[in-house]
Amino acid sequence: MQLRYYQQEAIDCVKDEFNGLLVLPTGTGKSHIISGIAQKYPNDFILVFQPSKEILEQNYAKILNVTNNPEEIGIYSASLGQKNIKRITFATIGSIKSYDDFNHFKIIIVDEAHLVNADAGKYEKIIRYNFPKILVGLTATPYRMYTNAYGSSCWRFLHTTTPRLFNKIAYIYQNKQAFDDGFLVKPTYHEEYYNTSTLDIKGSEYSEKSILRLNKAIGLHDKIVESVHYAKRKHNLIFTTSIEEAEIITDRLRFNGISSSEISSKNSKKEREKILKDFKSGQLQAVINIGVLTTGFDFPALDCIIGARPTMSLGLYIQMIGRGIRPCEGKTSCDYFDLCANVKVFGKIEDYVIGGEEKETYLKNANGYLITPRSINSDGGDWIIPFGKFRGLKIGQIGRSYIEYCLKNMGDNFFYKRQFETELMRRAEL
């Protein structure tokens, strides 16, 4: 197996008595790292967790390509109809009923580790039950949404929470480096104006009903058709929020001569496989996706993403764009049509940088912090506002009335509530 330099560096970070995260962008070959770790420890029992059977099949196929001993590799997944425990076992967490069957595994690898909840769920239980000597988390987004001290939602790195399962970030392959190295294809951004302040918030996301209402009012479904015609791409993946809206989009595309179909939890396995087969072969020009083709959808030829789904989720935003940045022969770019102002809020993914250590770990883009170090209160007034009429200005430059207006009108789940509240606290202490 010919590893890329960063894959080898990530594998070399894993030592005996190891507990840490390996952070690499979507599309940079985390499955090869899993295979590399398995080769590094040829005599140990290794349990590899994936959140879905699709990702399990991808990881399993990759290791079969490099192993000299395929009979020592097993699949433990109810949805795949196999429950074989071998020296190297690829498992879906929901299939495990008895932890005693796996207590001899002292190396545990968790793919898509950002899905692990440190204080609840089966991941936590089996990891604490096994006490593995080596625990590796692989992810492109090493953070989760948590409720902060003010009662609002905010993002926290997995290794900075209390409790936590992963002790540190052991290795980072930065987004910018991956693009500069040519291992990812840079998106070409096409941004449209979209006013998210008119949307209702339900939990930590915009409500489906308010999105559909706004999208109808501004003619967004016609903009989707225009985007497909403008891009002239072979494969167009459209992200939307609800099945109802997906059906509207499908009808609009077909009326305009664009072969398309929606894919959602409503589809049977057979229907989904047929849609994806037709999409990859080019029979379908567009697929409208409702919460299915995000994490783990591996189709390198995909060359156009249309974001018709506004989101408050940083992780979801990254996963959506991540579907189109894998390189492929003959593919030099990927169009990203941002019809719902997600780039305005989260910035361009090639600008993302993770830095700092322990609780000082942060995520930045060109506009400032997306996730602040725990010790910083709005960066002493230097945090850059990433949205609205004051976008690009430091929060310390903004009048108190605007800060109070945002806190009053944006609701309890306002994504940047912490930065605004801590700025008011900072001013009160001056």
N, C-alpha and C positions, 0 to 999 in steps of 0.2 A: 504494500500500500504506500503510494507516494503522498506524503503529507505536505501541506503548505506550512510555511515557517511558523505561523501563529498557532496552527493546530498542534504542532510539536511542542511549542512553548507552553500551551495550555496543559498538555499531557504531562510535561516535565514538572509542572507546578504541583501535581498530585503526588504526595508523599505518604508514607505510613503514618497512621494517626492523624489523618487529614479531615478537616471539616471546612468546606468553603464553596464559593460560587465561581464558576467560569462564565464570563460574560462575553458573548460574541453576537454580532448583528444577525438578524434573520437572513438566511441564505448563504451563510459562510461555512456550512458543513459541520454542524455539531455532531452529526451521526458518525463522522470519521473519528472524532475525539472519543466517542463512546467505544468504538472498535479499538482505538489506540490504547485506551486504559485497560481494556480486556486483555490485550496482548501483553501489556506491561506486567500484569499479575496473572500469569498462566496457571497458577495452582490454587487460586482463591475462588470461592463461590461469589458470583456477582449478580446482583438483582438490579435490573434496569426498569424504572417506572416511566410510563408514558401516559398522557391524559386521554388518549383515544387510540382506537385500533388502527386508524389511518397512519398515525405517527409511528406506532409500534411496527407496522408492516414496513415502513420506510427504513427504520433503524435496523430491523431484522435483515432486510434485504442487503443493506450495506455491509453488515458483518459477515454475511454468507459469502460475499464477494472476496473476502480477504482471509477467511479462516481455512486452516488445513484439517479441521476437525469439526465438521458441521453437526455431528451427532451429539456434541456436548452443548449445543445451543437449543433452548426450548422457548416455547410461547405459552404464556399463562393468561388467557383472555377468553372470557365466556362468549363475548360477541364474535370471536373468531372460531369458537367451537373447539378450542384446544386448552388443556390444562396439564402441560408437561413441565415438570420442574427439573431443570438440568443445571450444570455448573454455571452457565450463563443463561439467565432466565429473563426474558422480556415480558413484562406484565403490565396490565392495566389495573390501576388501584382498586377499581370497583369490583373486580373479579375475586379479590382475596377475602376469604371468609374466616380462615384460621391462621393466626399469626405464627402458631407453633410449626406450621409446615415450612416456614421460611426463617426460623431462628438460627440456622447455620450459615446464613448469608452475612458476611461481615464487610462486604463492600456494597454500598447502595448508591446508585446513580439516578438522579431525578431529572428527566428532560422536561423542559417548560416549567422550571422550578418556581416561577412567579405565581403558579397556581396553588402552591403549598401554603396552607394556613397554619401558622406556628402554634396556635392554641386550640385547634379543633380539627376534626376530620381524620380520615384513615391514614393519610401520610404521616401525620404527627404520631399517631398511635403505633404504627409499625416501626417507625424510626426510633421512637423512645423504647419500644419493646426489644428491638434487636441490638441497640447500642453498637452500631457498626464502627469498625476501626477507621473506615474511610467513607465519608459522606460527601458526594459531589452533586452540586446543583448546576444545571446548564440552562441558560436563558439569555434572551436578547434584552429583556426588560426586568432587571432585578429589583422590582418594587411592586407594592400592592397598595390598594386604597385602604386607609384606616380612618377611624374617627378620632379627631384630635381633642385637645383639652377644652376647646371651645364648643365641642359638639358638632363640628362640621367635618366634612370629608377632606382628607388630604393624602398625598402619596408619601410612603415611607419605604426606604430600602429594606430588603429582607433581613439584613444583618444588623439593623439598628433598632429593631423593635424589641419589646419586652412582653411576652417571651419571644424567643427566636429559635429556629432550627439550624440555620447556617451562621457560622461565626464571623465570616469575613468574605470580602471579594478577593479571591486569590489571583485572578487574571482578568484583564480587560483588553479586548481587541476593539479599539475605538471605531465608531461609525466612519468618521472622516478618513481614517487610515484605510479602512476596507474599500472605500470608494477610490481613494488615491492609488491604492495598489491594483485597482482594476478588477477586484473580485466581486464587486457589485456594480450595477448599472444605475447611474444617477437619474432620478426622476426629473422630467421637465414639467414644471408647475404651471398650471393655468388656473388663476384664482378669480372667483366671482364674488361680488358683494352679497352678504347674507346677514341679516339682523337677528342674532340669537336672543337678544334681550326680549323679544316678543314671545319666546317659547316658555311653556310651563316646565317646571322641574318636578320629577317624580323620583324619589330616592336620591341617587347620585347621578341621574341621567335626565335628559330632556324627555318629556312625555311623547309617546307615539302620536297621540291625537293632535297635539299642538304642532308637531312637525308636519303631519299631513295637511293640516289646515293652512299653515304658512306656505308650504310647497305648492299647494293648489293656487293660492292667492298670487304668488309671484311668478307662476308659470315655469316652475323648476323642471317639470317633466318634459317640456319642450326644449329646455336647455340641455337635457340629457341627449335627446335626439340630435341636436346641433353639435354636441361634443363628439358623438360617434361619427357623424359625417365629417366634421373638421379633422379629427385625428386620422381617419382612413387607416385604422389599425385592423389587424386580423382577429385579435382576441380582446374583447372589451368586458371587463368585470365591473359591475355596478353594485355599490354598497348602498342599501337602503334599510329602513328601520322596521317596517311592518309588512306582513303578507298582503294586506289590503293595498298598500302603496306599490308593492312589487308587481301586483297584477295590473295596476294602472299603467305602470312603466312598460311592462311587457306588451300590453295592447297598443300603447303609443308607438313603441319601436316597430312592431309588426305592421301597423298602419302605414309607417313610413318606409317600409321595405327592408327592415333590418331583422333578420332571423334571430329570435331570442327566446329565452325561457327563464323562469325564476326557479331558485333552488332554496329550500327551507326545510324545517323539521317536518313539514307536511308531506314531503316526498318519501316514498318507500325507498329501500336500499337499491332496488332494481331501477327505479326511476332516476334516482340520483346518479347512479353509474352511467346510465344512458345519456343523461344531460351532459355530464363531464366528458364522456367519450366524444360526443358530437361537438362539444366546445373545443376540445383539444385538436380534433381533426379539422376544424374550420367550418363544419356544417352549421354550427350556431355562431353568429357573430358576437352575440352578447349574452351574458348570464347575469341575472339580477339576484344578488345574494342577500339573504336575511339571516345573519348570525351563524352561518355554517362554514363558509370558506374563509376563515381567518387563520388561526393558529394551525400550522401543519399542512396547509394546502400548497403542494409543491408542483408548480407548473412554470418552469423557467421561460417558456416562450411567451408568457403573458406580457403584453406590451402596452396595455392601456387600463388604467384604474379610474373609475368615475366615482367620486365621493359625494353621494346624495344623502349622506347620513351625518348630521351634526352630532358631535359627541363631546362629553365632558371628560372622557376617559383618555388619558395619555397613552395607556397601553393599547387600547383599541385603535387609536390613530396610527400608532407605529405598526401594528399588525396589518392594518389595511394597506398602507403604502408598501409594507414589506412583501406583499404578494407579488409585486411587479419588478422588484429590483434584482432578482436573480439573473445572472448572465446566461446567454444562450447564443449559439452560433447564428450570426447574421443580425443579432439584436444589439443596437448601439444606444438605445434610450428607451425610457418608459414614460408615457404621458400620464400625469396625474391631474385630473380635472377636479379642483376643489370647489364644489358648488355650494358648500355650507360653512365656509370660513374656518375650517379646522387648521389650516396653515397659519392663519392670522393669530390663532390662540397658541398653537404648539410649535410653530416655526418649521424649518426644513430639517429633515432628519440627518442630512449629511453634516449639519452644524453641531450635532449633539456631542457633548463631552461629559464623561463621568470622571469626577476627580475627588480628592480628599480621602480620608480614612476614618474608619469607625463611624461615630455619630456626626463627623464633619463631612461625610460623603455627600456629594451634590450632583445634580444634573443641570447642565447649562446648554443654552443655545445662543445664537448670535444676539438675542435680545435680553439675555439675563438668565436668572435661575428659573428652571421649571420645578426642581425640587431643591429646596434650600438646605444648607447644613443646619443641624439641629440647634446649634448655638447662636445662629444669626437671627436677629429680629429684623426682618425686612432689609437685611444688609445695611443697617444704619441709614435707611432712607435711600439707598442706592439701587434697590431692586427696580428693574425696568418693567413698566406696565406693558403687557403683550396684547392688549385689546383696546377697543373703543377710541374715543376722540383724543385721548392722551397717550395712545400707543407710542412706545419708544422713549417716553420721558421717565425719569426717575420718580419713584413714588414720593420722595422727599420734596420734589418740586411742585407737587399737586396740592391744591387747596383742600383744607379740612372738609369743606362742604361736599366735595365730590367723593371723598373717601366715605363719609357718613352716608351719602346717597347710595353708593354701591352696597354697603353693608345692609342698609335698610330695604333695598328693593330687589337685591339679587337672590334672596332666600337663604335658608340654612345650609344649603348644599352648594353655595357659591364656591367655585373651584379655588379662587384666590383669597378666600375669606381670611385665612391665617395671615397672609402678608398685609392685608388692609388693617386687621385688628392690631397686629403687632406694631404697625406704623403709628396708630393712634396711641398705643402704650408708650412708644418711644418719645413721641411729642409731649406726652404728659409728664415724662421724667426730665425733660429739658429745663 
